[in-house]
Amino acid sequence: MKLVVLGCSGSGPGPGSPASGYLVEAGDTRLVLDLGNGTFGALQRFVDPFALDAVVFSHLHPDHCADFSALSVWRRYHPAAPPAVPLPVYGPAETEDRFAAQYAPSAAQRGSGEFAGVYTFHTHVPRTAVGDVVLRTAAVDHPCEAYALRVEHGGRSLVYSGDTGPCEGLVELARGADVFLCEASWPHTADMPSGVHLSGRQAGEHASAAGVGTLLITHVPAWIDAQAVLAEAKGAFDGPVELVRADGEYAVLRN
């Protein structure tokens, strides 16, 4: 089981990375978790986009889903496209409607069948089988409908926080995970807004409470000192902690 970081810049692309997007390879299954600004270009360096088995969205803020329209153009108009097989897409309840609005040439031309034959849309449920993996979800604390995602395969597990403030649901979903890919969007201060993001310290505290094996820090905005966020996480979690990088590849090994 392997994690490939397509992009990890928080809240939008940065000078050295696209926004949020992650490729997970497990057995014969390839999933994308989020597809933010700039990540579709990075995806093509690692896998044929037609080889994906599913796309999974934690939530529908642009820095996590904007490149879905690029994937849609690729799947509909690539001259070497294989015979059409609808690609499963998993996300919040409004995913299909929101993407139809994003992709349509105008509001007047938007139709309910915008992606007929291209995708099948599925609203998140607590557990579902996707190819060779099991996908588990938990609602988390963010200004829109948002989920943390857990991918399990062959006794190994990867949990991705998506975007969230401090949240017991995230701890429970991450319980005992081998690798915890967790957002940390700012240093810890007394006046942080609630229900938006985690600080570096809070990411470490969630990892410690969940008893995970390895903590990977992601979603640090370009204007934040990433090393300060990393230091906070290390101070709150005594296991391995690393700041992910764009194009980085990380093995998911048993805890």
N, C-alpha and C positions, 0 to 999 in steps of 0.2 A: 504494500500500500504506500503510495507516494503523493505528496502535496507539492504542487508547482505554483509559485506566486506569480500571477500575471500582472498584478498591480497591488500596491499596498498604501498608497498615499491617502490620507484621511480627508474627507469632505470635498475632494476634487483632485485632478491630476497635479503632480508636483514636477519640479524640474528634472527629477531622476526616476520618476515612476508614474505609470497610469494610476487611476483610482482603484477601487477595490474589485478584485476578481481572482479566483483560485481554481486551478484544475486539480482534480483528484483522480488518480488512477488506482483502481483496486481490482485485481484479477483481470477480467476482460472488459470491465466497465470503466467508462470515462465520464465524469461529471464535471460541470462547471458550477461553482458556488459564487454567484453574483457575476456581473459583467458590466462594470462601471466604465467611465470615460477612458478610452484608450486601450482597454484590455483585449478587444477583439484582434487588434494588430498583434499583440503579444501572443495570443492564443495560437496564431498561425505558425509561430516559431516552434511550437511543441507538438501540435497535433493537427491533422486534417479536420477542419470544422465539421465535415460530414461524418466523421467517426465518433462524434459525441453521442452518448446514450441518453443524456438528460441535461437540462439546465435548471438550476435551483436558485431561487432568489430569497434572500433573508428579508428584504423589504424593498420598497419601490422609490427610494430617493435616487436622484440621477447618478450620484457617484457610485451607486451599486447596480444600476440597471441601464444606463444610457446607451450602451453598445448593443443592446438587444436589437435595435433597428438595423445596425450593421450586419449582425448575424442573419437577420431576415432578408436583407438584400442579397447576401451571399447564397442563402438557401433557395431563393426564388429565381435568381438570374445568372448564377454561375454557368458558363457554357459547358462545363464538364460535370454538371450536377448528376448524381446517380438517380435511379428511379425514386420518385418521391415516397418517403416513409415518414410520416409525421413524427416530429421530435417531441417527447414529453417535456413539459415545462411545469415546474412546481413553484407555487408562490402564494402570497396573500390573496384574499377573496377577490379583489378588483384587478388582478393581474391581466387577464385577457382584455378587459375594457380599457385599461390604462395604456397598454401597448398598442391596441388598435388606434387609439387617439394619437399616440406618438408617431405611428407609422403612416397613417392616412395622409393623402396630399392636402386635405382641407377638412374642416369640421363637417361641411356639407357632404363630403364624399366618404366619410367614415361609415363602415358597415359592420354588422355583427359577425359576418363571415370573413373578415379581413385576412385571417390566417388559415382558412379551410384547406386541409391537405398538407399544411406546412408544420403545424404544431397541434398537440393536444394539451389542453390546460387543466391543471389539477390544483385545487386549493389544499393548502397544507393540512395534514392530519397528524396525530401524534406518532404514527408508525406506518411506514409503507416500504415495500420491496421495490428497488430500482436496479434492474439488472442483477449483478452479483452482490449488491450491497443492501443493507437496511438503512433507511433514512428515518431518523427520529427528529422531532421538532419540539420546541417549547416557546411559548410567547414570552417576549422580553419587554423591557421598559424603554420606549422610545416614542417620539411625538406622533408617529404613524404606526399602523399595524406592522409588527416586526417580530422576527423569530430567530432564535439560535438554532443551529443545525448540527446534528450528530450523524456521522457516517460510520457504519460498522461493517467490517469484512474480515473473515477468517480469524476471529478473535481479537482483532485490532480495532481501535476506535479513534476517530478524529472529531473534535468538537470545534465549531466555529461560532463565535459569539454574535456575529452580525454587529449591529449598532445597538447599544443598550446602556442605561444607567445601572446602578447596583440593583440586583434582582435575584431573589431566591430561586426562581425558575431556571436561571442560567447555571447556578451551582448544582441543582439537581440533575440537569441534563448532562453536565460535564463530569458528574461523579465517576471517578476511577478512569477517566479517559486517558489514553496513552499520550495524545498530543492535544493541547488546548490552544487554538489559534484565537487570540483574544484582542479586541480593540482596546487601545489606551490613547485617548485623544488629547490629553492635557496633563500638566503636572497637578498634584493634589493641592487644593487651596480650600479655605473655609467658605468661600462664596461661590463654589461651582454650582451651576444650575442642576436641578434634579431631573431625572427621567430623560437624559439625553445621551451621555457618554460616560465612560469610566476613566478615572485617572490611572496613572501607572501603578500607584499604590493599590488602588481598588482592583485592578486586574490581578495583581499578585495575591491579594486577599481572597479573591474568588477562586484562583487556582489552588491555593492552600486549603480552603474550605472544601473544595471538591476532591482533593486528593489526586490530582492529575500527575502524569509522569513528567511531561515537558511543557513549558509555557512558551509560546511564540507570540511576541507582541506585534500588532499590526495597526493600521489605520491612524498613524501619527500624521497630522497635517504638516504641510511644508513649512509653516511658520512657527512650529513648536520644536523645542530642543529635544530631539529623539533620545539622545543619550541620557538626559535628565529623567525622561519617562522610563527608560530601561532601568536606570539605577533605582528608581522607586519600586519597580516591580521586583527586582532582585532583593530589595530590602524586606519585602513582604512574603516572598516565596523562596523556600530553601532548596528547591529542585533546579534543574537546568532551565535557564531563561535566555532567550535570544530575540533580537530584533530582526524581523524578516526583511528581505530585500527583494526588489523586483527581479524576476527571472531566477530566483532562488528555488532550489529543489530540496525537499526535506522528507526523509524516510519516516514513516509512521511505524515505530517499533513498539513492541509490547512493554508496558509499564512494569 
